[in-house]
Amino acid sequence: MILNGVREAWAEGRSVINGWLSTDSAFVAEIMANQGYDSLTIDLQHGFSGFDAARPMLQAMRASNVTPMVRVPWLDPADIMKALDAGAYGVICPMINSQEDAQRFVSYLRYPPNGVRSFGPTRVTFSAGVDYGQHADQEVLGFAMIETKEAFDNLDAIVATPGLDGVYIGPADLTLGLMGRKYRTGFDREEPEMVDAIRHILATAHKAGIRAALHNGTAAYAAKAVGWGFDLVTISNDVRLLASAAAASVLEARRLILAKSDSKSEVKSATPSEGY
C-alpha cells in the first residue's frame, strides 16, 4: 500500500499544509494538487460537491504526490466508508460533540476487529495498492471536528477516544458556539477568548497524544498556528484563492490603465498649441 504522506510528514517532524477544495471540478483538483500542498481535502459538507463529483476529483489528484482527504457531510457510516473506498487517506468529520460520537466515527474508519467498516475497496485497491486491506487501519487518518460548545465542554473525553488520530478546529463555528453573535464570523481569530480556546484545544489534543489541525483564512495566520504547535494547517480554499487572484488581477489592470491614461493626458496638456 502507498503510505500516507501526512503520517510520513509527521514522522519527519514537519507540519502539514493542507489545501481545500470547495468546487466540484476535477480540473481544479488537478491544478491544486500540483501546487505543493502536502494534502488536499474535498469538502462534501459546505463545498459545491457531492460524492459523484468527488470521485473524479480523487482520480485527478492521483497523478500528484498530494495526500487526498475528504470532509464528509456528517457522522454517517455510508458517507465515511464510500469516501475511503473511493481513495481518501483521511476523513474529517464535522459536529463530533461527545466521546460517543468520536467512538462511532473511529469505528466507521476501521475494519473488524478494530471497527465496523465494511470491506469493499472498489477504487482504492487500484489507487493505493492491492494490499490495501492489510494496511488501511494503520494508514487512514480520522479527524474529529471541534466546533461547538458541547464539543469544547467534552474535549477531554473526545481526545481520549482510542483510534482517533486528531482533532480539527473549525474557528468560525467554534466562535459561534462559544461566543454567539458577539463577534463576526470567519477564520483567523484574534479575540483573546478565542485564541485561548483554540490553544486550549491544541494543548489538550497533544496531552492526549493525538494531532491538532486548524482551518485558516491566510498563510500568515497558518504560520502563526504552526508556531503554536499545530500539526496540520489548512489555508483558505480554491474559491477564495480564485476570487482573490482574479480581484487582484483586475485591480492591477485598472491601476495600470489609469496610470497610462493619466500619463497621456499630461503629455497632451504639455504640448504647445499650434495657431496664429
FILUMLUM-406679 format. One line per field, with one value per residue (C-alpha): x, y, z; residue number from 1; residue in one letter. Coordinates in nm, 2 decimals, decimal comma. Layout:
! FILUMLUM-406679
east: c(X/...) $
north: c(Y/...) $
up: c(Z/...) $
i: c(NUM/...) $
aa: c(a/...) $
! end
This chain:
! FILUMLUM-406679
east: c(0,00/0,12/0,20/0,00/0,21/0,06/0,18/0,52/0,55/0,47/0,73/0,98/0,87/0,71/0,38/0,14/0,00/-0,35/-0,54/-0,92/-1,15/-1,50/-1,57/-1,69/-1,42/-1,17/-0,96/-0,94/-0,85/-0,57/-0,44/-0,45/-0,28/0,02/0,08/0,29/0,03/0,11/-0,26/-0,58/-0,93/-1,25/-1,53/-1,85/-2,02/-2,01/-1,85/-2,02/-1,95/-2,13/-1,99/-2,03/-1,81/-1,56/-1,48/-1,32/-1,15/-0,98/-0,87/-0,73/-0,53/-0,38/-0,12/0,05/0,21/-0,06/-0,24/-0,62/-0,86/-1,24/-1,46/-1,78/-2,12/-2,20/-2,13/-2,27/-2,12/-2,21/-2,05/-1,73/-1,69/-1,77/-1,51/-1,25/-1,34/-1,30/-0,94/-0,95/-0,65/-0,80/-1,15/-1,25/-1,59/-1,80/-2,00/-1,83/-1,98/-1,91/-1,69/-1,98/-1,97/-1,60/-1,62/-1,87/-1,66/-1,35/-1,55/-1,65/-1,29/-1,15/-1,21/-1,31/-1,20/-1,09/-1,42/-1,72/-1,61/-1,74/-1,48/-1,53/-1,24/-1,37/-1,13/-0,87/-0,73/-0,60/-0,51/-0,34/-0,23/-0,37/-0,26/-0,48/-0,69/-0,39/-0,26/-0,56/-0,63/-0,27/-0,26/-0,61/-0,65/-0,96/-1,00/-1,29/-1,41/-1,43/-1,67/-1,94/-1,97/-2,08/-1,76/-1,55/-1,70/-1,65/-1,30/-1,11/-1,34/-1,32/-0,94/-0,92/-1,11/-0,89/-0,81/-0,88/-0,59/-0,66/-0,90/-0,97/-1,08/-1,34/-1,29/-1,60/-1,84/-1,64/-1,67/-2,05/-2,07/-1,87/-1,95/-2,28/-2,31/-2,06/-1,80/-1,80/-1,80/-1,49/-1,14/-0,82/-0,95/-0,77/-1,01/-0,83/-1,11/-1,10/-0,72/-0,72/-0,99/-0,80/-0,48/-0,66/-0,78/-0,43/-0,28/-0,55/-0,50/-0,13/-0,16/-0,37/-0,11/-0,31/-0,27/-0,43/-0,54/-0,67/-0,86/-0,71/-0,80/-0,45/-0,10/0,02/-0,23/-0,14/0,23/0,13/-0,07/0,23/0,43/0,18/0,24/-0,04/0,03/-0,18/-0,30/-0,55/-0,51/-0,82/-0,99/-1,00/-1,30/-1,14/-0,80/-0,96/-1,16/-0,87/-0,64/-0,90/-0,97/-0,61/-0,55/-0,84/-0,74/-0,38/-0,50/-0,73/-0,44/-0,20/-0,46/-0,55/-0,18/-0,13/-0,43/-0,32/0,03/-0,12/-0,33/-0,03/0,17/-0,12/-0,17/0,21/0,21/0,21/-0,09/-0,05/-0,21/-0,15) $
north: c(0,00/0,35/0,51/0,81/1,12/1,31/1,04/1,05/1,43/1,40/1,12/1,36/1,63/1,85/2,04/1,96/2,23/2,13/2,27/2,28/2,21/2,36/2,34/2,03/2,03/1,75/2,00/2,24/1,94/1,85/2,21/2,24/1,91/2,03/2,34/2,19/2,11/1,81/1,71/1,83/1,80/1,77/1,94/1,75/1,94/2,30/2,27/2,26/1,89/1,56/1,21/1,18/1,49/1,38/1,05/1,21/1,47/1,20/1,04/1,37/1,41/1,07/1,20/1,41/1,33/1,51/1,31/1,31/1,37/1,43/1,62/1,42/1,59/1,44/1,15/0,89/0,54/0,53/0,87/0,78/0,43/0,54/0,82/0,57/0,32/0,60/0,67/0,92/0,87/1,09/1,18/1,50/1,46/1,76/1,80/1,55/1,66/1,37/1,07/0,85/1,04/1,00/0,63/0,58/0,79/0,58/0,25/0,36/0,41/0,07/-0,28/-0,55/-0,62/-0,25/-0,12/-0,19/-0,07/-0,30/-0,44/-0,32/-0,11/-0,06/0,21/0,24/-0,11/0,04/0,38/0,27/-0,08/-0,44/-0,49/-0,20/-0,42/-0,53/-0,18/0,06/0,07/0,19/0,45/0,61/0,92/1,03/1,39/1,49/1,85/2,06/2,34/2,36/2,44/2,09/1,95/2,20/2,10/1,73/1,78/1,57/1,27/1,32/1,33/1,02/0,81/0,51/0,52/0,89/1,05/1,41/1,70/1,96/2,31/2,50/2,85/3,01/2,76/2,74/3,12/3,10/2,81/2,98/3,34/3,35/3,67/3,87/3,86/3,84/3,50/3,38/3,23/3,38/3,47/3,74/3,78/3,68/3,44/3,26/3,24/3,09/2,84/2,74/2,70/2,50/2,25/2,22/2,16/1,91/1,71/1,69/1,60/1,30/1,21/1,30/1,56/1,90/2,08/2,43/2,59/2,93/3,21/3,33/3,20/3,44/3,30/2,95/3,02/3,16/2,84/2,62/2,84/2,75/2,38/2,28/1,96/2,05/2,38/2,45/2,77/2,92/2,73/2,71/2,95/3,22/3,18/3,22/3,52/3,70/3,63/3,75/4,06/4,14/4,10/4,33/4,59/4,59/4,62/4,91/5,08/5,04/5,15/5,46/5,55/5,52/5,73/6,00/5,99/6,06/6,34/6,50/6,48/6,62/6,91/6,99/7,00/7,37/7,46/7,54/7,86/8,21) $
up: c(0,00/-0,08/0,26/0,39/0,31/0,61/0,85/0,68/0,72/1,09/1,13/0,99/1,24/0,97/1,00/0,71/0,47/0,36/0,07/0,05/-0,25/-0,24/-0,62/-0,80/-1,06/-1,13/-1,33/-1,03/-0,81/-1,05/-1,06/-0,68/-0,63/-0,83/-0,62/-0,34/-0,08/0,15/0,15/-0,02/0,12/-0,08/0,12/0,09/0,38/0,27/-0,06/-0,40/-0,44/-0,39/-0,39/-0,77/-0,82/-0,56/-0,74/-1,05/-0,82/-0,63/-0,96/-1,08/-0,76/-0,80/-1,06/-0,79/-0,46/-0,26/0,01/-0,07/0,21/0,24/0,48/0,49/0,53/0,87/1,10/0,87/0,81/0,44/0,36/0,55/0,41/0,05/0,08/0,20/-0,07/-0,33/-0,22/0,07/0,30/0,57/0,68/0,86/1,03/1,14/1,45/1,68/2,01/2,25/2,31/2,18/1,85/1,84/1,91/1,63/1,39/1,46/1,42/1,07/0,97/1,07/0,96/1,22/1,48/1,52/1,38/1,17/0,83/0,56/0,31/-0,05/-0,16/-0,51/-0,63/-0,36/-0,43/-0,76/-0,63/-0,31/-0,37/-0,38/-0,01/0,10/0,33/0,53/0,60/0,58/0,95/1,02/0,73/0,72/0,93/1,12/1,24/1,47/1,42/1,73/1,65/1,91/2,28/2,35/2,19/2,37/2,70/2,62/2,48/2,73/2,66/2,28/2,26/2,48/2,22/2,12/1,75/1,69/1,51/1,57/1,61/1,35/1,46/1,26/1,40/1,25/1,40/1,72/1,77/1,71/1,95/2,23/2,17/1,98/1,78/1,99/1,72/1,34/1,17/1,00/1,05/1,18/1,53/1,71/2,01/2,33/2,43/2,10/2,08/2,43/2,33/2,01/2,20/2,48/2,22/2,08/2,42/2,52/2,20/2,24/2,60/2,49/2,23/1,92/1,65/1,61/1,29/1,23/0,94/0,85/0,62/0,54/0,51/0,78/1,04/0,93/1,00/1,34/1,41/1,32/1,56/1,83/1,75/1,52/1,32/1,01/0,88/0,61/0,41/0,25/-0,03/-0,40/-0,43/-0,21/-0,38/-0,73/-0,62/-0,46/-0,75/-1,00/-0,80/-0,76/-1,14/-1,23/-0,97/-1,10/-1,46/-1,38/-1,19/-1,48/-1,74/-1,53/-1,48/-1,86/-1,93/-1,68/-1,85/-2,19/-2,05/-1,90/-2,23/-2,42/-2,19/-2,20/-2,59/-2,71/-2,91/-3,28/-3,41/-3,53) $
i: c(1/2/3/4/5/6/7/8/9/10/11/12/13/14/15/16/17/18/19/20/21/22/23/24/25/26/27/28/29/30/31/32/33/34/35/36/37/38/39/40/41/42/43/44/45/46/47/48/49/50/51/52/53/54/55/56/57/58/59/60/61/62/63/64/65/66/67/68/69/70/71/72/73/74/75/76/77/78/79/80/81/82/83/84/85/86/87/88/89/90/91/92/93/94/95/96/97/98/99/100/101/102/103/104/105/106/107/108/109/110/111/112/113/114/115/116/117/118/119/120/121/122/123/124/125/126/127/128/129/130/131/132/133/134/135/136/137/138/139/140/141/142/143/144/145/146/147/148/149/150/151/152/153/154/155/156/157/158/159/160/161/162/163/164/165/166/167/168/169/170/171/172/173/174/175/176/177/178/179/180/181/182/183/184/185/186/187/188/189/190/191/192/193/194/195/196/197/198/199/200/201/202/203/204/205/206/207/208/209/210/211/212/213/214/215/216/217/218/219/220/221/222/223/224/225/226/227/228/229/230/231/232/233/234/235/236/237/238/239/240/241/242/243/244/245/246/247/248/249/250/251/252/253/254/255/256/257/258/259/260/261/262/263/264/265/266/267/268/269/270/271/272/273/274/275/276) $
aa: c(m/i/l/n/g/v/r/e/a/w/a/e/g/r/s/v/i/n/g/w/l/s/t/d/s/a/f/v/a/e/i/m/a/n/q/g/y/d/s/l/t/i/d/l/q/h/g/f/s/g/f/d/a/a/r/p/m/l/q/a/m/r/a/s/n/v/t/p/m/v/r/v/p/w/l/d/p/a/d/i/m/k/a/l/d/a/g/a/y/g/v/i/c/p/m/i/n/s/q/e/d/a/q/r/f/v/s/y/l/r/y/p/p/n/g/v/r/s/f/g/p/t/r/v/t/f/s/a/g/v/d/y/g/q/h/a/d/q/e/v/l/g/f/a/m/i/e/t/k/e/a/f/d/n/l/d/a/i/v/a/t/p/g/l/d/g/v/y/i/g/p/a/d/l/t/l/g/l/m/g/r/k/y/r/t/g/f/d/r/e/e/p/e/m/v/d/a/i/r/h/i/l/a/t/a/h/k/a/g/i/r/a/a/l/h/n/g/t/a/a/y/a/a/k/a/v/g/w/g/f/d/l/v/t/i/s/n/d/v/r/l/l/a/s/a/a/a/a/s/v/l/e/a/r/r/l/i/l/a/k/s/d/s/k/s/e/v/k/s/a/t/p/s/e/g/y) $
! end
